[in-house]
Amino acid sequence: MDETAEMGETLLADVQRRWVPENARGLWWFGQSSFAVRGAGATVCIDPTALPGIAATSPHAKIPVPGAASGKVVGMGIAAQQVVVPPPDETVAYGPLTVTAIPAAHEE
């Protein structure tokens, strides 16, 4: 296992081993704008710093990304079937979690 995968496995293990009460949410800050939120049967990583490692240790996880980033994410070695591009302004369900993609003007 490479260093990135080990880092992802360590981060997920820490998040998963913590007890979160049924009607609560757990929040982990990984630095800068990277967070994990756990509760209601789902774990969500927001702007993760070890995305390839997390994807490798969670092969059934879906990774929603903006359309402009999908090729870059697959180029990082993440399986294409894990990468999904949610339609802008529509709510999509991923198991117990729903995601609404909000357009942002990050590209020129």
C-alpha positions in Angstrom: 0.0 0.0 0.0 1.4 3.4 -0.9 1.8 6.3 1.5 -1.4 8.1 0.2 -3.5 5.0 0.6 -2.2 4.6 4.1 -3.0 8.2 5.0 -6.5 7.7 3.7 -6.9 4.5 5.6 -5.7 6.2 8.8 -8.1 9.2 8.4 -11.1 6.9 7.7 -10.2 4.6 10.6 -10.2 7.6 13.0 -13.5 8.8 11.7 -15.2 5.4 11.8 -13.9 4.3 15.3 -15.5 7.4 17.0 -18.9 7.0 18.5 -21.5 9.5 17.2 -24.9 9.5 18.9 -27.8 8.5 16.7 -29.3 12.0 16.4 -26.0 13.8 16.2 -23.2 14.4 13.6 -19.5 14.1 14.1 -17.2 16.6 12.4 -13.5 16.2 11.8 -11.2 18.9 10.4 -8.2 17.6 8.4 -6.7 21.0 7.7 -7.4 23.9 5.4 -10.9 23.3 3.9 -10.9 19.5 4.4 -13.6 18.0 6.7 -15.3 14.7 7.3 -18.9 14.6 8.6 -20.4 11.4 9.9 -23.9 10.5 11.0 -27.2 9.0 9.8 -25.4 6.0 8.3 -23.1 8.0 6.1 -19.6 9.5 6.1 -19.0 12.5 3.9 -15.5 13.9 3.1 -15.5 17.5 2.0 -12.4 18.6 0.0 -10.4 15.7 1.3 -6.6 16.1 1.4 -6.0 12.4 0.7 -8.6 11.7 -1.9 -6.8 8.8 -3.7 -6.2 7.1 -0.4 -9.8 7.5 0.7 -11.1 6.2 -2.6 -8.7 3.2 -2.5 -9.8 2.2 1.0 -13.5 2.9 0.2 -14.0 1.3 -3.3 -17.8 1.6 -3.1 -17.8 5.3 -2.2 -19.2 7.7 -4.7 -17.1 10.8 -5.3 -19.2 13.8 -6.5 -17.2 16.3 -8.4 -17.8 19.2 -10.8 -17.8 18.2 -14.4 -14.6 20.3 -15.0 -12.8 18.3 -12.4 -13.8 14.7 -13.3 -10.9 14.1 -15.7 -8.4 15.4 -13.1 -9.9 13.2 -10.4 -9.7 10.1 -12.6 -6.2 11.1 -13.6 -5.3 10.9 -9.9 -5.8 7.1 -10.1 -9.4 7.0 -8.8 -11.7 4.5 -10.5 -13.9 6.2 -13.1 -17.0 4.3 -11.7 -16.5 6.0 -8.3 -16.5 9.5 -9.9 -19.9 11.1 -10.5 -20.9 14.5 -11.8 -24.2 15.5 -10.2 -26.4 17.7 -12.3 -26.3 21.4 -11.2 -29.2 22.6 -9.0 -30.6 19.0 -8.7 -30.7 16.9 -5.6 -29.3 13.4 -6.0 -29.4 10.6 -3.5 -26.4 8.4 -2.6 -27.7 5.9 -0.1 -28.9 7.8 3.0 -27.3 11.0 1.8 -28.6 13.6 -0.6 -26.4 16.1 -2.5 -27.4 19.3 -4.3 -24.7 20.5 -6.6 -24.5 24.3 -6.6 -22.7 25.9 -9.6 -19.6 28.0 -8.8 -17.4 30.0 -11.1 -13.9 28.7 -10.3 -12.8 28.2 -13.9 -12.2 31.0 -16.3 
